[in-house]
Amino acid sequence: MTDAKCLFCKIVNGEIPSKPVFANEEIVAFRDLNPMAPVHILIVPKKHIPALSEARAEDQEVLGAIQIAAKTIAAEQKLEGFRLVLNNGKLAGQTVDHVHYHLLAGRRMSWPPG
């Protein structure tokens, strides 16, 4: 299920070219065009889920698969440490209405992020 107006669905469907760093039947991951860290990879489910707050029980498997994909990508990229971030809703900084995780690495990160 995709949304014809969604930027990430267009990437998933090949309407917008990308160079995946990881892909399988459920997920695609690619470098962010506006990186906030030396390594900034977006991990996106191929199924259109507008936000985590709109996920359903049936989405549990793909959401869990994203965690495993993040671990795999980090190992392939030889990252010693990384941060995995999900923004939910405009007030949290979500700019594309399609669930996506930011895998960030390459610099020391503190809490809270800033």
C-alpha positions as CSV (number, residue, x, y, z in Angstrom):
1,M,0.0,0.0,0.0
2,T,1.4,3.4,-1.1
3,D,0.3,7.0,-1.3
4,A,0.7,8.6,-4.7
5,K,1.6,12.0,-3.1
6,C,4.1,10.7,-0.6
7,L,7.8,11.5,-1.3
8,F,9.0,8.2,0.3
9,C,6.4,6.1,-1.6
10,K,7.7,7.7,-4.8
11,I,11.2,6.6,-3.8
12,V,9.9,3.1,-2.9
13,N,8.1,2.8,-6.2
14,G,11.2,4.0,-8.2
15,E,9.5,7.2,-9.4
16,I,12.3,9.2,-7.7
17,P,15.7,7.6,-8.1
18,S,17.7,6.7,-5.0
19,K,20.8,4.7,-4.2
20,P,19.7,2.3,-1.5
21,V,22.3,1.3,1.1
22,F,19.9,-1.5,2.2
23,A,16.7,-3.0,0.7
24,N,14.6,-6.1,1.3
25,E,11.0,-7.0,0.7
26,E,9.7,-4.7,3.5
27,I,12.3,-1.9,3.8
28,V,14.5,0.5,1.9
29,A,17.3,2.6,3.3
30,F,19.1,5.5,1.7
31,R,21.3,8.4,2.6
32,D,19.5,11.6,3.6
33,L,20.0,14.5,1.1
34,N,20.3,16.9,4.0
35,P,22.4,15.1,6.5
36,M,22.5,16.1,10.2
37,A,25.5,13.9,11.0
38,P,28.4,12.5,9.0
39,V,26.4,9.3,8.5
40,H,22.6,10.0,8.1
41,I,20.6,7.2,6.6
42,L,16.8,7.1,6.4
43,I,15.2,3.7,7.0
44,V,11.7,3.5,5.4
45,P,9.1,0.8,5.4
46,K,7.8,0.1,1.8
47,K,4.3,0.1,3.2
48,H,2.9,3.6,3.7
49,I,2.4,4.3,7.4
50,P,1.9,8.1,7.9
51,A,3.2,8.2,11.4
52,L,4.0,5.8,14.3
53,S,0.9,7.1,16.0
54,E,-1.1,5.7,13.1
55,A,0.5,2.3,13.1
56,R,-1.7,-0.7,13.6
57,A,-1.0,-4.1,15.2
58,E,-0.5,-5.5,11.7
59,D,2.5,-3.1,11.3
60,Q,4.4,-4.6,14.2
61,E,6.4,-7.0,12.1
62,V,7.7,-4.3,9.7
63,L,8.4,-1.9,12.6
64,G,10.5,-4.6,14.3
65,A,12.2,-5.4,11.0
66,I,13.4,-1.8,10.8
67,Q,15.3,-2.3,14.1
68,I,17.1,-5.3,12.7
69,A,17.8,-3.5,9.5
70,A,19.3,-0.6,11.5
71,K,21.6,-3.1,13.2
72,T,22.6,-4.7,9.8
73,I,23.2,-1.3,8.2
74,A,25.3,-0.2,11.1
75,A,27.4,-3.3,10.8
76,E,27.8,-2.9,7.1
77,Q,28.8,0.7,7.5
78,K,31.3,-0.3,10.3
79,L,29.7,2.1,12.8
80,E,30.9,1.7,16.3
81,G,27.9,3.5,17.7
82,F,24.8,5.1,16.3
83,R,21.6,6.8,17.2
84,L,18.2,5.7,15.8
85,V,15.6,8.5,15.8
86,L,11.9,8.5,14.9
87,N,10.0,11.8,14.8
88,N,6.2,11.4,15.2
89,G,4.1,14.3,14.0
90,K,4.9,17.9,13.0
91,L,5.5,19.1,16.6
92,A,8.3,16.4,16.9
93,G,9.9,17.4,13.6
94,Q,8.4,14.9,11.2
95,T,8.6,16.5,7.8
96,V,7.5,13.6,5.6
97,D,4.2,11.9,6.5
98,H,5.6,8.3,6.1
99,V,7.2,6.5,9.1
100,H,11.0,6.7,8.8
101,Y,13.9,6.3,11.1
102,H,17.1,8.3,11.0
103,L,20.2,6.3,11.6
104,L,22.8,8.9,12.7
105,A,26.5,8.3,13.4
106,G,30.0,9.7,12.9
107,R,30.3,12.1,15.7
108,R,29.9,12.1,19.5
109,M,26.3,12.6,20.4
110,S,25.0,13.9,23.7
111,W,21.5,13.9,25.4
112,P,19.3,15.6,24.8
113,P,20.0,16.0,21.1
114,G,20.7,19.5,20.0
